[in-house]
Amino acid sequence: MERRLVGRRSSSNLPDLIELVMSRPLVSAGMVAETLKVTPRAALRIVEELGLREMTGRGRFRAWGVI
């Protein structure tokens, strides 16, 4: 995951997302949005950039984790 940070802006939320994902087994878009203080849609975009694995198998109310 650290490789994805290369070349990013210093104001990127990606390092904060990595810390959140490593501290919790599952994260949801709402949890990411609340922690990083972004909109839920921005949280989805950031999670997609990081390439986390979706654990719930659902279209809505998804949760992601690291395996």
GUGUPA-758195 format. One record per residue: residue in three letters; residue number from 1; x, y, z of N, C-alpha, C in turn. Coordinates in Angstrom, 1 decimal, m for minus. Example, Ala and Ser with C-alpha at 12.3 -4.5 7.8 and 13.67 -1.06 7.14 Angstrom:
<node><aa>ALA</aa><i>1</i><n_xx>13.2</n_xx><n_yy>m5.7</n_yy><n_zz>7.8</n_zz><ca_xx>12.3</ca_xx><ca_yy>m4.5</ca_yy><ca_zz>7.8</ca_zz><c_xx>13.2</c_xx><c_yy>m3.3</c_yy><c_zz>7.8</c_zz></node>
<node><aa>SER</aa><i>2</i><n_xx>12.8</n_xx><n_yy>m2.2</n_yy><n_zz>7.1</n_zz><ca_xx>13.7</ca_xx><ca_yy>m1.1</ca_yy><ca_zz>7.1</ca_zz><c_xx>12.9</c_xx><c_yy>0.0</c_yy><c_zz>7.9</c_zz></node>
This chain:
<node><aa>MET</aa><i>1</i><n_xx>0.8</n_xx><n_yy>m1.2</n_yy><n_zz>0.0</n_zz><ca_xx>0.0</ca_xx><ca_yy>0.0</ca_yy><ca_zz>0.0</ca_zz><c_xx>0.9</c_xx><c_yy>1.3</c_yy><c_zz>0.0</c_zz></node>
<node><aa>GLU</aa><i>2</i><n_xx>2.0</n_xx><n_yy>1.2</n_yy><n_zz>0.6</n_zz><ca_xx>2.9</ca_xx><ca_yy>2.3</ca_yy><ca_zz>0.7</ca_zz><c_xx>3.4</c_xx><c_yy>2.8</c_yy><c_zz>m0.7</c_zz></node>
<node><aa>ARG</aa><i>3</i><n_xx>3.4</n_xx><n_yy>1.8</n_yy><n_zz>m1.7</n_zz><ca_xx>3.8</ca_xx><ca_yy>2.2</ca_yy><ca_zz>m3.0</ca_zz><c_xx>2.8</c_xx><c_yy>3.1</c_yy><c_zz>m3.7</c_zz></node>
<node><aa>ARG</aa><i>4</i><n_xx>1.6</n_xx><n_yy>3.0</n_yy><n_zz>m3.3</n_zz><ca_xx>0.6</ca_xx><ca_yy>3.9</ca_yy><ca_zz>m3.9</ca_zz><c_xx>0.7</c_xx><c_yy>5.4</c_yy><c_zz>m3.5</c_zz></node>
<node><aa>LEU</aa><i>5</i><n_xx>1.5</n_xx><n_yy>5.6</n_yy><n_zz>m2.5</n_zz><ca_xx>1.7</ca_xx><ca_yy>7.0</ca_yy><ca_zz>m2.0</ca_zz><c_xx>2.8</c_xx><c_yy>7.8</c_yy><c_zz>m2.8</c_zz></node>
<node><aa>VAL</aa><i>6</i><n_xx>3.6</n_xx><n_yy>7.0</n_yy><n_zz>m3.5</n_zz><ca_xx>4.7</ca_xx><ca_yy>7.7</ca_yy><ca_zz>m4.3</ca_zz><c_xx>4.1</c_xx><c_yy>8.6</c_yy><c_zz>m5.3</c_zz></node>
<node><aa>GLY</aa><i>7</i><n_xx>4.5</n_xx><n_yy>9.9</n_yy><n_zz>m5.3</n_zz><ca_xx>4.1</ca_xx><ca_yy>10.9</ca_yy><ca_zz>m6.2</ca_zz><c_xx>2.8</c_xx><c_yy>11.5</c_yy><c_zz>m5.9</c_zz></node>
<node><aa>ARG</aa><i>8</i><n_xx>2.2</n_xx><n_yy>11.3</n_yy><n_zz>m4.7</n_zz><ca_xx>1.0</ca_xx><ca_yy>11.9</ca_yy><ca_zz>m4.3</ca_zz><c_xx>1.3</c_xx><c_yy>13.3</c_yy><c_zz>m3.7</c_zz></node>
<node><aa>ARG</aa><i>9</i><n_xx>0.3</n_xx><n_yy>14.1</n_yy><n_zz>m3.7</n_zz><ca_xx>0.4</ca_xx><ca_yy>15.4</ca_yy><ca_zz>m3.0</ca_zz><c_xx>0.5</c_xx><c_yy>15.2</c_yy><c_zz>m1.5</c_zz></node>
<node><aa>SER</aa><i>10</i><n_xx>1.1</n_xx><n_yy>16.2</n_yy><n_zz>m0.8</n_zz><ca_xx>1.2</ca_xx><ca_yy>16.1</ca_yy><ca_zz>0.6</ca_zz><c_xx>m0.1</c_xx><c_yy>16.2</c_yy><c_zz>1.3</c_zz></node>
<node><aa>SER</aa><i>11</i><n_xx>m1.1</n_xx><n_yy>16.8</n_yy><n_zz>0.7</n_zz><ca_xx>m2.4</ca_xx><ca_yy>16.9</ca_yy><ca_zz>1.3</ca_zz><c_xx>m3.4</c_xx><c_yy>15.7</c_yy><c_zz>1.0</c_zz></node>
<node><aa>SER</aa><i>12</i><n_xx>m2.8</n_xx><n_yy>14.7</n_yy><n_zz>0.4</n_zz><ca_xx>m3.6</ca_xx><ca_yy>13.5</ca_yy><ca_zz>0.1</ca_zz><c_xx>m4.2</c_xx><c_yy>12.8</c_yy><c_zz>1.4</c_zz></node>
<node><aa>ASN</aa><i>13</i><n_xx>m5.4</n_xx><n_yy>12.3</n_yy><n_zz>1.2</n_zz><ca_xx>m6.0</ca_xx><ca_yy>11.5</ca_yy><ca_zz>2.3</ca_zz><c_xx>m5.6</c_xx><c_yy>10.1</c_yy><c_zz>2.4</c_zz></node>
<node><aa>LEU</aa><i>14</i><n_xx>m4.9</n_xx><n_yy>9.6</n_yy><n_zz>1.4</n_zz><ca_xx>m4.5</ca_xx><ca_yy>8.2</ca_yy><ca_zz>1.2</ca_zz><c_xx>m3.7</c_xx><c_yy>7.7</c_yy><c_zz>2.4</c_zz></node>
<node><aa>PRO</aa><i>15</i><n_xx>m2.7</n_xx><n_yy>8.4</n_yy><n_zz>2.9</n_zz><ca_xx>m2.0</ca_xx><ca_yy>7.9</ca_yy><ca_zz>4.1</ca_zz><c_xx>m2.9</c_xx><c_yy>7.8</c_yy><c_zz>5.3</c_zz></node>
<node><aa>ASP</aa><i>16</i><n_xx>m3.9</n_xx><n_yy>8.6</n_yy><n_zz>5.5</n_zz><ca_xx>m4.8</ca_xx><ca_yy>8.5</ca_yy><ca_zz>6.6</ca_zz><c_xx>m5.7</c_xx><c_yy>7.3</c_yy><c_zz>6.5</c_zz></node>
<node><aa>LEU</aa><i>17</i><n_xx>m6.1</n_xx><n_yy>7.0</n_yy><n_zz>5.2</n_zz><ca_xx>m6.9</ca_xx><ca_yy>5.8</ca_yy><ca_zz>4.9</ca_zz><c_xx>m6.1</c_xx><c_yy>4.6</c_yy><c_zz>5.2</c_zz></node>
<node><aa>ILE</aa><i>18</i><n_xx>m4.8</n_xx><n_yy>4.5</n_yy><n_zz>4.9</n_zz><ca_xx>m4.0</ca_xx><ca_yy>3.4</ca_yy><ca_zz>5.2</ca_zz><c_xx>m3.9</c_xx><c_yy>3.1</c_yy><c_zz>6.7</c_zz></node>
<node><aa>GLU</aa><i>19</i><n_xx>m3.7</n_xx><n_yy>4.2</n_yy><n_zz>7.5</n_zz><ca_xx>m3.7</ca_xx><ca_yy>4.0</ca_yy><ca_zz>8.9</ca_zz><c_xx>m5.0</c_xx><c_yy>3.5</c_yy><c_zz>9.4</c_zz></node>
<node><aa>LEU</aa><i>20</i><n_xx>m6.1</n_xx><n_yy>4.0</n_yy><n_zz>8.9</n_zz><ca_xx>m7.5</ca_xx><ca_yy>3.5</ca_yy><ca_zz>9.3</ca_zz><c_xx>m7.7</c_xx><c_yy>2.0</c_yy><c_zz>9.0</c_zz></node>
<node><aa>VAL</aa><i>21</i><n_xx>m7.3</n_xx><n_yy>1.6</n_yy><n_zz>7.8</n_zz><ca_xx>m7.5</ca_xx><ca_yy>0.3</ca_yy><ca_zz>7.4</ca_zz><c_xx>m6.6</c_xx><c_yy>m0.7</c_yy><c_zz>8.2</c_zz></node>
<node><aa>MET</aa><i>22</i><n_xx>m5.4</n_xx><n_yy>m0.3</n_yy><n_zz>8.5</n_zz><ca_xx>m4.5</ca_xx><ca_yy>m1.1</ca_yy><ca_zz>9.3</ca_zz><c_xx>m4.9</c_xx><c_yy>m1.2</c_yy><c_zz>10.7</c_zz></node>
<node><aa>SER</aa><i>23</i><n_xx>m5.7</n_xx><n_yy>m0.3</n_yy><n_zz>11.2</n_zz><ca_xx>m6.1</ca_xx><ca_yy>m0.3</ca_yy><ca_zz>12.6</ca_zz><c_xx>m7.4</c_xx><c_yy>m1.0</c_yy><c_zz>12.8</c_zz></node>
<node><aa>ARG</aa><i>24</i><n_xx>m8.2</n_xx><n_yy>m1.3</n_yy><n_zz>11.8</n_zz><ca_xx>m9.5</ca_xx><ca_yy>m1.9</ca_yy><ca_zz>11.9</ca_zz><c_xx>m9.6</c_xx><c_yy>m3.0</c_yy><c_zz>10.8</c_zz></node>
<node><aa>PRO</aa><i>25</i><n_xx>m10.2</n_xx><n_yy>m4.2</n_yy><n_zz>11.2</n_zz><ca_xx>m10.3</ca_xx><ca_yy>m5.3</ca_yy><ca_zz>10.2</ca_zz><c_xx>m11.2</c_xx><c_yy>m4.9</c_yy><c_zz>9.0</c_zz></node>
<node><aa>LEU</aa><i>26</i><n_xx>m12.3</n_xx><n_yy>m4.2</n_yy><n_zz>9.2</n_zz><ca_xx>m13.2</ca_xx><ca_yy>m3.8</ca_yy><ca_zz>8.2</ca_zz><c_xx>m13.5</c_xx><c_yy>m2.3</c_yy><c_zz>8.3</c_zz></node>
<node><aa>VAL</aa><i>27</i><n_xx>m13.6</n_xx><n_yy>m1.6</n_yy><n_zz>7.1</n_zz><ca_xx>m14.0</ca_xx><ca_yy>m0.2</ca_yy><ca_zz>7.1</ca_zz><c_xx>m15.2</c_xx><c_yy>m0.1</c_yy><c_zz>6.1</c_zz></node>
<node><aa>SER</aa><i>28</i><n_xx>m16.1</n_xx><n_yy>0.9</n_yy><n_zz>6.4</n_zz><ca_xx>m17.2</ca_xx><ca_yy>1.2</ca_yy><ca_zz>5.5</ca_zz><c_xx>m17.0</c_xx><c_yy>2.6</c_yy><c_zz>5.0</c_zz></node>
<node><aa>ALA</aa><i>29</i><n_xx>m17.7</n_xx><n_yy>2.9</n_yy><n_zz>3.9</n_zz><ca_xx>m17.6</ca_xx><ca_yy>4.3</ca_yy><ca_zz>3.3</ca_zz><c_xx>m18.0</c_xx><c_yy>5.3</c_yy><c_zz>4.4</c_zz></node>
<node><aa>GLY</aa><i>30</i><n_xx>m19.0</n_xx><n_yy>5.1</n_yy><n_zz>5.2</n_zz><ca_xx>m19.4</ca_xx><ca_yy>6.0</ca_yy><ca_zz>6.2</ca_zz><c_xx>m18.3</c_xx><c_yy>6.2</c_yy><c_zz>7.2</c_zz></node>
<node><aa>MET</aa><i>31</i><n_xx>m17.7</n_xx><n_yy>5.1</n_yy><n_zz>7.6</n_zz><ca_xx>m16.6</ca_xx><ca_yy>5.2</ca_yy><ca_zz>8.6</ca_zz><c_xx>m15.4</c_xx><c_yy>6.0</c_yy><c_zz>8.0</c_zz></node>
<node><aa>VAL</aa><i>32</i><n_xx>m15.1</n_xx><n_yy>5.7</n_yy><n_zz>6.8</n_zz><ca_xx>m14.0</ca_xx><ca_yy>6.5</ca_yy><ca_zz>6.1</ca_zz><c_xx>m14.3</c_xx><c_yy>7.9</c_yy><c_zz>6.0</c_zz></node>
<node><aa>ALA</aa><i>33</i><n_xx>m15.5</n_xx><n_yy>8.2</n_yy><n_zz>5.6</n_zz><ca_xx>m16.0</ca_xx><ca_yy>9.6</ca_yy><ca_zz>5.4</ca_zz><c_xx>m15.9</c_xx><c_yy>10.4</c_yy><c_zz>6.7</c_zz></node>
<node><aa>GLU</aa><i>34</i><n_xx>m16.4</n_xx><n_yy>9.8</n_yy><n_zz>7.8</n_zz><ca_xx>m16.4</ca_xx><ca_yy>10.4</ca_yy><ca_zz>9.1</ca_zz><c_xx>m15.0</c_xx><c_yy>10.6</c_yy><c_zz>9.6</c_zz></node>
<node><aa>THR</aa><i>35</i><n_xx>m14.1</n_xx><n_yy>9.6</n_yy><n_zz>9.5</n_zz><ca_xx>m12.7</ca_xx><ca_yy>9.7</ca_yy><ca_zz>10.0</ca_zz><c_xx>m11.9</c_xx><c_yy>10.7</c_yy><c_zz>9.2</c_zz></node>
<node><aa>LEU</aa><i>36</i><n_xx>m12.0</n_xx><n_yy>10.7</n_yy><n_zz>7.9</n_zz><ca_xx>m11.2</ca_xx><ca_yy>11.6</ca_yy><ca_zz>7.0</ca_zz><c_xx>m11.9</c_xx><c_yy>12.9</c_yy><c_zz>6.8</c_zz></node>
<node><aa>LYS</aa><i>37</i><n_xx>m13.1</n_xx><n_yy>13.1</n_yy><n_zz>7.2</n_zz><ca_xx>m13.8</ca_xx><ca_yy>14.4</ca_yy><ca_zz>7.0</ca_zz><c_xx>m14.0</c_xx><c_yy>14.7</c_yy><c_zz>5.6</c_zz></node>
<node><aa>VAL</aa><i>38</i><n_xx>m14.5</n_xx><n_yy>13.7</n_yy><n_zz>4.8</n_zz><ca_xx>m14.8</ca_xx><ca_yy>13.9</ca_yy><ca_zz>3.4</ca_zz><c_xx>m16.2</c_xx><c_yy>13.4</c_yy><c_zz>3.2</c_zz></node>
<node><aa>THR</aa><i>39</i><n_xx>m16.8</n_xx><n_yy>13.6</n_yy><n_zz>2.0</n_zz><ca_xx>m18.1</ca_xx><ca_yy>13.1</ca_yy><ca_zz>1.6</ca_zz><c_xx>m18.0</c_xx><c_yy>11.6</c_yy><c_zz>1.4</c_zz></node>
<node><aa>PRO</aa><i>40</i><n_xx>m19.2</n_xx><n_yy>10.9</n_yy><n_zz>1.6</n_zz><ca_xx>m19.2</ca_xx><ca_yy>9.5</ca_yy><ca_zz>1.3</ca_zz><c_xx>m18.8</c_xx><c_yy>9.1</c_yy><c_zz>m0.1</c_zz></node>
<node><aa>ARG</aa><i>41</i><n_xx>m19.1</n_xx><n_yy>9.9</n_yy><n_zz>m1.1</n_zz><ca_xx>m18.7</ca_xx><ca_yy>9.6</ca_yy><ca_zz>m2.5</ca_zz><c_xx>m17.2</c_xx><c_yy>9.7</c_yy><c_zz>m2.6</c_zz></node>
<node><aa>ALA</aa><i>42</i><n_xx>m16.6</n_xx><n_yy>10.7</n_yy><n_zz>m1.9</n_zz><ca_xx>m15.1</ca_xx><ca_yy>10.9</ca_yy><ca_zz>m2.0</ca_zz><c_xx>m14.5</c_xx><c_yy>9.7</c_yy><c_zz>m1.2</c_zz></node>
<node><aa>ALA</aa><i>43</i><n_xx>m15.1</n_xx><n_yy>9.2</n_yy><n_zz>m0.2</n_zz><ca_xx>m14.6</ca_xx><ca_yy>8.1</ca_yy><ca_zz>0.5</ca_zz><c_xx>m14.5</c_xx><c_yy>6.8</c_yy><c_zz>m0.4</c_zz></node>
<node><aa>LEU</aa><i>44</i><n_xx>m15.6</n_xx><n_yy>6.6</n_yy><n_zz>m1.2</n_zz><ca_xx>m15.6</ca_xx><ca_yy>5.5</ca_yy><ca_zz>m2.1</ca_zz><c_xx>m14.5</c_xx><c_yy>5.6</c_yy><c_zz>m3.1</c_zz></node>
<node><aa>ARG</aa><i>45</i><n_xx>m14.3</n_xx><n_yy>6.9</n_yy><n_zz>m3.6</n_zz><ca_xx>m13.2</ca_xx><ca_yy>7.1</ca_yy><ca_zz>m4.6</ca_zz><c_xx>m11.8</c_xx><c_yy>6.8</c_yy><c_zz>m4.0</c_zz></node>
<node><aa>ILE</aa><i>46</i><n_xx>m11.6</n_xx><n_yy>7.2</n_yy><n_zz>m2.8</n_zz><ca_xx>m10.3</ca_xx><ca_yy>7.0</ca_yy><ca_zz>m2.1</ca_zz><c_xx>m10.1</c_xx><c_yy>5.5</c_yy><c_zz>m1.9</c_zz></node>
<node><aa>VAL</aa><i>47</i><n_xx>m11.1</n_xx><n_yy>4.8</n_yy><n_zz>m1.5</n_zz><ca_xx>m11.0</ca_xx><ca_yy>3.4</ca_yy><ca_zz>m1.3</ca_zz><c_xx>m10.7</c_xx><c_yy>2.7</c_yy><c_zz>m2.6</c_zz></node>
<node><aa>GLU</aa><i>48</i><n_xx>m11.3</n_xx><n_yy>3.1</n_yy><n_zz>m3.7</n_zz><ca_xx>m11.0</ca_xx><ca_yy>2.5</ca_yy><ca_zz>m5.0</ca_zz><c_xx>m9.5</c_xx><c_yy>2.8</c_yy><c_zz>m5.4</c_zz></node>
<node><aa>GLU</aa><i>49</i><n_xx>m9.0</n_xx><n_yy>4.0</n_yy><n_zz>m5.1</n_zz><ca_xx>m7.6</ca_xx><ca_yy>4.3</ca_yy><ca_zz>m5.4</ca_zz><c_xx>m6.7</c_xx><c_yy>3.4</c_yy><c_zz>m4.7</c_zz></node>
<node><aa>LEU</aa><i>50</i><n_xx>m7.0</n_xx><n_yy>3.1</n_yy><n_zz>m3.5</n_zz><ca_xx>m6.1</ca_xx><ca_yy>2.2</ca_yy><ca_zz>m2.7</ca_zz><c_xx>m6.2</c_xx><c_yy>0.8</c_yy><c_zz>m3.1</c_zz></node>
<node><aa>GLY</aa><i>51</i><n_xx>m7.3</n_xx><n_yy>0.4</n_yy><n_zz>m3.7</n_zz><ca_xx>m7.4</ca_xx><ca_yy>m1.0</ca_yy><ca_zz>m4.2</ca_zz><c_xx>m7.7</c_xx><c_yy>m2.0</c_yy><c_zz>m3.1</c_zz></node>
<node><aa>LEU</aa><i>52</i><n_xx>m8.5</n_xx><n_yy>m1.6</n_yy><n_zz>m2.1</n_zz><ca_xx>m8.9</ca_xx><ca_yy>m2.6</ca_yy><ca_zz>m1.0</ca_zz><c_xx>m9.8</c_xx><c_yy>m3.6</c_yy><c_zz>m1.5</c_zz></node>
<node><aa>ARG</aa><i>53</i><n_xx>m9.9</n_xx><n_yy>m4.8</n_yy><n_zz>m0.9</n_zz><ca_xx>m10.8</ca_xx><ca_yy>m5.8</ca_yy><ca_zz>m1.3</ca_zz><c_xx>m12.1</c_xx><c_yy>m5.7</c_yy><c_zz>m0.6</c_zz></node>
<node><aa>GLU</aa><i>54</i><n_xx>m13.2</n_xx><n_yy>m5.7</n_yy><n_zz>m1.4</n_zz><ca_xx>m14.5</ca_xx><ca_yy>m5.6</ca_yy><ca_zz>m0.8</ca_zz><c_xx>m14.9</c_xx><c_yy>m6.9</c_yy><c_zz>m0.2</c_zz></node>
<node><aa>MET</aa><i>55</i><n_xx>m15.3</n_xx><n_yy>m6.9</n_yy><n_zz>1.1</n_zz><ca_xx>m15.5</ca_xx><ca_yy>m8.1</ca_yy><ca_zz>1.9</ca_zz><c_xx>m16.9</c_xx><c_yy>m8.6</c_yy><c_zz>1.9</c_zz></node>
<node><aa>THR</aa><i>56</i><n_xx>m17.9</n_xx><n_yy>m7.7</n_yy><n_zz>1.7</n_zz><ca_xx>m19.3</ca_xx><ca_yy>m8.0</ca_yy><ca_zz>1.9</ca_zz><c_xx>m20.0</c_xx><c_yy>m8.6</c_yy><c_zz>0.7</c_zz></node>
<node><aa>GLY</aa><i>57</i><n_xx>m19.5</n_xx><n_yy>m8.4</n_yy><n_zz>m0.5</n_zz><ca_xx>m20.1</ca_xx><ca_yy>m8.9</ca_yy><ca_zz>m1.7</ca_zz><c_xx>m21.5</c_xx><c_yy>m8.3</c_yy><c_zz>m2.0</c_zz></node>
<node><aa>ARG</aa><i>58</i><n_xx>m21.6</n_xx><n_yy>m7.0</n_yy><n_zz>m1.6</n_zz><ca_xx>m22.9</ca_xx><ca_yy>m6.3</ca_yy><ca_zz>m1.8</ca_zz><c_xx>m22.6</c_xx><c_yy>m5.1</c_yy><c_zz>m2.6</c_zz></node>
<node><aa>GLY</aa><i>59</i><n_xx>m23.7</n_xx><n_yy>m4.6</n_yy><n_zz>m3.2</n_zz><ca_xx>m23.6</ca_xx><ca_yy>m3.3</ca_yy><ca_zz>m4.0</ca_zz><c_xx>m23.7</c_xx><c_yy>m2.1</c_yy><c_zz>m3.0</c_zz></node>
<node><aa>ARG</aa><i>60</i><n_xx>m24.6</n_xx><n_yy>m2.2</n_yy><n_zz>m2.1</n_zz><ca_xx>m24.8</ca_xx><ca_yy>m1.1</ca_yy><ca_zz>m1.1</ca_zz><c_xx>m24.3</c_xx><c_yy>m1.6</c_yy><c_zz>0.3</c_zz></node>
<node><aa>PHE</aa><i>61</i><n_xx>m24.0</n_xx><n_yy>m0.7</n_yy><n_zz>1.1</n_zz><ca_xx>m23.5</ca_xx><ca_yy>m1.0</ca_yy><ca_zz>2.5</ca_zz><c_xx>m22.3</c_xx><c_yy>m1.9</c_yy><c_zz>2.5</c_zz></node>
<node><aa>ARG</aa><i>62</i><n_xx>m21.3</n_xx><n_yy>m1.6</n_yy><n_zz>1.6</n_zz><ca_xx>m20.1</ca_xx><ca_yy>m2.4</ca_yy><ca_zz>1.4</ca_zz><c_xx>m19.1</c_xx><c_yy>m2.1</c_yy><c_zz>2.6</c_zz></node>
<node><aa>ALA</aa><i>63</i><n_xx>m18.3</n_xx><n_yy>m3.1</n_yy><n_zz>2.8</n_zz><ca_xx>m17.2</ca_xx><ca_yy>m2.9</ca_yy><ca_zz>3.7</ca_zz><c_xx>m15.9</c_xx><c_yy>m3.5</c_yy><c_zz>3.1</c_zz></node>
<node><aa>TRP</aa><i>64</i><n_xx>m14.8</n_xx><n_yy>m2.9</n_yy><n_zz>3.3</n_zz><ca_xx>m13.5</ca_xx><ca_yy>m3.3</ca_yy><ca_zz>2.7</ca_zz><c_xx>m12.5</c_xx><c_yy>m3.7</c_yy><c_zz>3.8</c_zz></node>
<node><aa>GLY</aa><i>65</i><n_xx>m11.6</n_xx><n_yy>m4.5</n_yy><n_zz>3.5</n_zz><ca_xx>m10.6</ca_xx><ca_yy>m4.9</ca_yy><ca_zz>4.4</ca_zz><c_xx>m9.3</c_xx><c_yy>m5.3</c_yy><c_zz>3.6</c_zz></node>
<node><aa>VAL</aa><i>66</i><n_xx>m8.3</n_xx><n_yy>m5.7</n_yy><n_zz>4.4</n_zz><ca_xx>m7.0</ca_xx><ca_yy>m6.1</ca_yy><ca_zz>3.9</ca_zz><c_xx>m6.8</c_xx><c_yy>m7.6</c_yy><c_zz>4.2</c_zz></node>
<node><aa>ILE</aa><i>67</i><n_xx>m6.4</n_xx><n_yy>m8.3</n_yy><n_zz>3.2</n_zz><ca_xx>m6.2</ca_xx><ca_yy>m9.8</ca_yy><ca_zz>3.4</ca_zz><c_xx>m4.7</c_xx><c_yy>m10.0</c_yy><c_zz>3.3</c_zz></node>
